[in-house]
């Protein structure tokens, strides 16, 4: 029994070390050591395992539970990027926005348009829009850049491409919102482009090993491509003459290098006002959050939710309200 307790303690300590190591993504770029970003993908599973192990030590009546729980308190903030429970705001926002990766309208653009029109949003950020992104009722549109588009009920005064690499794309649109200028940035970082057949687990051990190697070969180079892309995004935020509202599909999860780079200059709306789970991608039956809203201090988040009532894409729409101060 002592040997079992020893290895259980060692295993639990290892899980906590891996969880804490995700914070190194704030300072270690993928082009130097991309494997830290893999830990950010595993964060939800590792955290669930950590909680179960803490409960096991409590049930066993072991004092080491106090130590593990105390260390786990350091993970409250990183966990809050995935799962949060802020109190409902009593304020009313004056700007409603939606960000939605529509997967080129594979479920039918009519369904997509009907849904987005019924949301009665002021601005819609679209990703993977294919050839068309033209929501009825929106007078102002930016559809000149591949992959990313904006439909707005407010006047768009200026747009510009943000330099990106790989297969990603991003642009900004300066929008006059009731006399106040806000620079809206819509981004789509380079996707991993997995072949689902090569990712689905198999009963054969050797086949699974081959699939793991395939996944790593897709993940690691893409992490490296994201580094210059997110650097361009971050610089665009710093150079903006106006408050920024940034939305889009990061193809990166919380606690990743990409997340830390953007959250160092903007506030994560979910962290500020989100309730429940922030996961927004449902194609792989694994808790993944890759869709975000970030904003400057002057663009204050009031509410944030992921609408899981619709499955017209492999992403769920993200809906938020803001107060322009």
C-alpha positions in Angstrom: 0.0 0.0 0.0 2.9 2.4 0.8 4.2 1.8 -2.7 0.8 2.5 -4.3 0.5 5.7 -2.2 4.0 6.8 -3.2 3.4 6.4 -6.9 -0.1 7.9 -6.6 1.5 11.0 -4.9 4.2 11.1 -7.6 1.6 10.9 -10.3 -0.6 13.6 -8.8 2.4 15.9 -8.4 3.3 15.3 -12.1 -0.3 16.3 -13.2 0.0 19.5 -11.2 3.4 20.3 -12.7 2.1 19.8 -16.2 -0.9 22.1 -15.4 1.3 24.8 -13.9 3.7 24.5 -16.9 1.0 25.8 -19.2 1.8 29.3 -17.8 5.2 29.1 -19.4 3.4 29.7 -22.7 3.3 33.3 -21.7 7.1 33.6 -22.3 8.2 30.6 -24.4 7.3 31.0 -28.1 6.4 28.0 -30.2 9.3 28.4 -32.6 11.6 27.8 -29.7 9.7 25.0 -27.9 6.3 24.2 -29.4 5.5 21.3 -27.1 4.3 23.6 -24.2 1.4 24.5 -26.4 0.4 20.8 -26.4 -0.2 21.1 -22.6 -2.7 23.9 -23.2 -4.8 21.5 -25.3 -4.6 18.9 -22.5 -5.5 21.4 -19.8 -9.2 20.4 -19.3 -8.4 16.7 -19.1 -5.5 17.3 -16.7 -7.6 19.6 -14.6 -10.4 17.0 -14.3 -7.9 14.4 -13.4 -6.4 16.7 -10.7 -9.8 17.3 -9.1 -10.6 13.6 -9.1 -7.2 12.9 -7.4 -7.8 15.6 -4.8 -11.2 14.0 -4.0 -9.6 10.6 -3.7 -7.0 11.9 -1.2 -9.9 13.6 0.8 -11.9 10.3 0.8 -8.8 8.4 2.0 -8.3 11.0 4.8 -4.8 11.8 3.7 -3.2 15.1 4.9 -1.5 15.5 1.5 -4.9 16.5 0.1 -4.3 19.9 1.8 -1.1 20.4 -0.1 -2.5 19.4 -3.4 -5.6 21.6 -2.9 -3.4 24.5 -1.9 -1.3 24.1 -5.1 -4.5 23.8 -7.1 -5.6 27.2 -6.0 -2.9 28.6 -8.3 -4.9 27.2 -11.2 -8.1 29.1 -10.5 -7.3 31.9 -13.0 -6.2 29.5 -15.9 -9.3 27.4 -15.2 -11.5 30.5 -15.4 -10.6 30.9 -19.1 -12.5 27.6 -19.7 -15.1 27.6 -17.0 -16.4 30.6 -15.2 -19.4 31.8 -13.2 -19.5 35.6 -13.0 -22.6 37.3 -11.5 -25.0 38.7 -14.1 -24.4 42.3 -14.8 -27.1 44.8 -13.9 -26.0 47.2 -16.7 -27.3 47.3 -20.2 -24.9 47.1 -23.1 -25.2 49.4 -26.2 -23.5 47.1 -28.6 -24.5 43.5 -29.4 -22.0 41.4 -31.5 -21.8 37.8 -32.8 -18.8 35.9 -33.9 -19.4 32.8 -35.9 -17.3 30.4 -38.0 -19.9 29.3 -40.5 -17.8 26.6 -42.1 -18.5 28.1 -45.6 -22.2 27.7 -45.0 -22.1 23.9 -45.5 -25.4 23.5 -43.6 -26.9 26.1 -46.0 -26.4 29.8 -46.1 -30.2 30.4 -45.6 -30.1 28.7 -42.2 -27.0 30.7 -41.3 -28.5 34.0 -42.4 -31.9 33.3 -40.7 -30.1 32.6 -37.4 -27.9 35.6 -37.6 -30.7 37.9 -38.7 -32.8 36.7 -35.7 -30.0 37.6 -33.2 -30.6 41.3 -34.0 -26.9 42.0 -33.5 -25.2 45.3 -34.4 -22.0 43.7 -35.8 -21.4 40.1 -37.0 -17.9 38.7 -37.3 -17.8 35.8 -39.7 -15.0 33.3 -40.4 -14.7 30.7 -43.1 -17.5 32.4 -45.0 -16.6 31.0 -48.4 -17.8 33.1 -51.3 -20.6 35.0 -49.6 -21.5 36.7 -46.3 -24.5 38.9 -46.9 -26.9 38.9 -43.9 -30.2 40.6 -44.7 -30.7 43.9 -42.8 -27.0 44.8 -42.6 -26.2 47.8 -44.7 -22.4 47.8 -44.2 -20.2 44.9 -45.2 -16.5 43.9 -45.4 -16.2 40.8 -47.6 -13.0 41.7 -49.5 -10.7 39.5 -47.5 -10.6 35.7 -47.8 -12.0 33.7 -44.9 -12.9 36.6 -42.7 -15.8 39.1 -43.1 -17.9 41.6 -41.1 -21.5 42.7 -41.5 -22.4 45.9 -39.6 -25.4 48.1 -39.0 -23.1 50.9 -38.2 -21.1 52.8 -40.8 -17.6 51.4 -41.7 -15.2 54.2 -42.4 -11.9 52.4 -43.1 -10.6 48.9 -43.5 -7.2 47.4 -43.8 -5.5 44.0 -44.0 -3.3 42.8 -41.1 -0.2 41.0 -42.3 -0.5 37.3 -41.6 1.3 34.2 -42.6 0.2 30.6 -43.4 -3.5 30.0 -44.3 -4.9 32.5 -41.8 -6.2 36.0 -42.4 -7.2 39.0 -40.5 -8.3 42.6 -41.1 -9.5 45.7 -39.2 -12.6 47.8 -39.8 -13.0 51.2 -38.2 -16.6 51.5 -37.3 -18.5 54.6 -36.1 -20.7 53.5 -33.2 -23.0 56.3 -32.3 -20.3 58.9 -32.8 -17.5 56.8 -31.1 -14.9 55.1 -33.2 -14.0 51.4 -32.5 -11.5 49.4 -34.4 -13.0 45.9 -35.0 -10.5 43.2 -35.8 -11.6 39.9 -37.2 -9.1 37.1 -37.3 -8.7 33.5 -38.3 -5.3 31.9 -37.5 -3.9 29.1 -39.6 -6.0 26.0 -39.1 -4.7 22.5 -38.3 -6.6 21.0 -41.1 -7.0 17.5 -39.7 -8.2 14.6 -41.8 -10.9 13.2 -39.5 -10.2 9.6 -40.6 -6.6 10.0 -39.4 -7.7 11.4 -36.0 -10.5 9.0 -34.9 -9.2 6.5 -32.3 -8.8 2.9 -33.4 -8.8 -0.4 -31.4 -5.4 -1.3 -32.9 -2.5 0.0 -30.8 -0.1 0.5 -33.8 -2.8 2.4 -35.7 -3.3 4.7 -32.8 0.5 5.4 -32.6 0.5 6.3 -36.3 -2.5 8.6 -35.7 -0.7 10.3 -32.8 2.3 10.9 -34.9 0.0 12.4 -37.6 -1.6 14.7 -35.1 1.7 15.9 -33.8 2.9 16.6 -37.3 -0.1 18.8 -37.8 0.0 20.5 -34.4 3.7 21.5 -34.1 4.2 23.2 -37.4 0.9 25.1 -37.0 1.9 26.3 -33.6 5.0 27.7 -35.2 3.0 29.4 -37.9 0.8 31.0 -35.3 3.7 32.8 -33.7 4.2 35.5 -36.4 0.5 35.7 -37.1 -0.4 36.5 -33.5 2.6 38.9 -33.4 1.0 40.9 -36.2 -2.3 40.9 -34.5 -0.8 42.1 -31.2 1.1 44.9 -33.0 -2.1 45.9 -34.8 -3.8 46.3 -31.4 -0.9 48.4 -30.0 -0.9 50.6 -33.1 -4.6 51.2 -33.1 -5.7 54.9 -32.8 -9.1 53.7 -31.4 -10.3 51.3 -28.8 -10.3 47.7 -30.1 -12.9 45.0 -30.3 -11.3 41.8 -31.5 -13.1 38.6 -32.4 -12.5 35.4 -34.3 -11.3 31.8 -34.6 -7.9 31.6 -33.0 -7.4 27.8 -33.7 -5.8 28.0 -30.3 -7.1 27.3 -26.8 -6.9 29.3 -23.5 -3.5 29.1 -21.8 -1.8 28.8 -25.2 1.0 31.1 -26.4 -1.5 32.7 -28.8 -3.9 33.4 -26.0 -1.3 34.9 -23.7 -0.1 37.2 -26.5 -3.5 38.7 -27.2 -4.6 38.8 -23.5 -1.5 40.8 -22.7 -3.0 43.8 -24.6 -6.8 43.2 -24.4 -9.3 41.8 -22.0 -11.0 38.4 -22.5 -14.7 39.1 -22.4 -15.5 35.6 -21.1 -13.1 36.0 -18.2 -14.8 39.3 -17.3 -18.4 38.4 -17.6 -18.8 34.8 -18.9 -20.9 32.1 -17.1 -20.6 28.4 -17.5 -18.4 26.8 -20.2 -16.6 28.7 -22.9 -16.0 25.8 -25.2 -17.2 26.6 -28.7 -15.9 23.9 -31.1 -17.8 20.6 -31.0 -16.6 18.6 -34.0 -14.2 16.3 -32.0 -16.3 15.5 -28.9 -13.5 17.1 -26.8 -13.9 20.4 -24.8 -12.2 23.0 -27.0 -12.5 26.8 -26.9 -11.0 28.5 -29.9 -13.5 31.3 -30.5 -13.1 34.6 -28.6 -14.0 38.2 -27.9 -11.3 40.5 -26.6 -11.7 44.2 -26.0 -9.9 47.4 -24.8 -10.9 48.9 -21.5 -13.2 51.4 -23.2 -15.2 48.6 -24.7 -16.6 47.0 -21.6 -18.1 43.5 -21.8 -21.6 43.2 -20.2 -22.6 39.6 -21.2 -21.0 36.6 -23.0 -22.5 33.3 -24.0 -21.9 30.4 -26.4 -25.1 29.4 -28.1 -25.2 25.6 -28.1 -28.8 25.5 -29.3 -27.7 25.5 -33.0 -25.5 23.1 -34.9 -25.3 24.7 -38.4 -21.5 24.6 -38.3 -18.7 22.8 -36.4 -18.5 25.9 -34.2 -21.1 27.3 -31.9 -21.9 31.0 -32.3 -20.4 33.3 -29.6 -22.7 36.2 -28.6 -21.7 39.2 -26.5 -22.9 42.6 -25.5 -20.6 45.5 -24.7 -20.8 49.0 -23.4 -18.9 51.6 -25.3 -17.5 54.0 -22.7 
